[in-house]
Amino acid sequence: MLQSVKNNTVSILPGLFRERMDVNRSYLMELDSTCLLQNFYLEAGFILPGL
């Protein structure tokens, strides 16, 4: 049976999954937040200049 755990009690150990997580995090941090939120701005009715 599955049991719930608190987020601060779980850690990803060094290995393939940790490496992939770090690569993905680095990639996402390089992206411009305005571009990531573009669809949310459009749905809210905001038109941003330059996009």
C-alpha positions as CSV (number, residue, x, y, z in Angstrom):
1,M,0.0,0.0,0.0
2,L,1.2,3.5,-0.8
3,Q,2.0,5.9,2.0
4,S,2.3,9.7,1.7
5,V,5.6,11.3,2.7
6,K,6.7,14.8,3.3
7,N,8.7,16.5,0.6
8,N,11.6,17.4,2.9
9,T,12.1,13.7,3.7
10,V,12.8,12.7,0.1
11,S,16.1,13.2,-1.7
12,I,17.4,12.1,-5.1
13,L,20.7,10.4,-4.7
14,P,23.6,10.8,-7.2
15,G,23.0,8.9,-10.4
16,L,21.2,9.1,-13.7
17,F,18.0,10.6,-12.3
18,R,19.9,13.3,-10.4
19,E,21.9,14.2,-13.5
20,R,18.8,14.5,-15.6
21,M,17.1,16.6,-13.0
22,D,20.1,19.0,-12.8
23,V,20.3,19.3,-16.6
24,N,16.6,20.1,-16.8
25,R,16.8,22.6,-14.0
26,S,19.7,24.4,-15.7
27,Y,17.9,24.5,-19.0
28,L,14.7,25.9,-17.4
29,M,16.7,28.5,-15.5
30,E,18.2,29.8,-18.7
31,L,14.8,30.5,-20.3
32,D,13.2,33.9,-20.1
33,S,10.3,33.9,-17.7
34,T,8.3,36.3,-19.9
35,C,8.4,33.8,-22.7
36,L,7.5,30.9,-20.5
37,L,4.4,32.8,-19.3
38,Q,3.4,34.1,-22.7
39,N,0.3,31.8,-23.0
40,F,-0.9,32.8,-19.5
41,Y,-0.6,36.5,-20.4
42,L,-2.6,35.9,-23.6
43,E,-5.3,34.1,-21.7
44,A,-5.5,36.9,-19.2
45,G,-5.9,39.5,-22.0
46,F,-2.4,41.1,-21.6
47,I,-0.5,42.0,-24.8
48,L,3.1,42.3,-24.1
49,P,5.2,44.5,-26.4
50,G,8.0,42.7,-28.3
51,L,6.3,39.2,-28.2
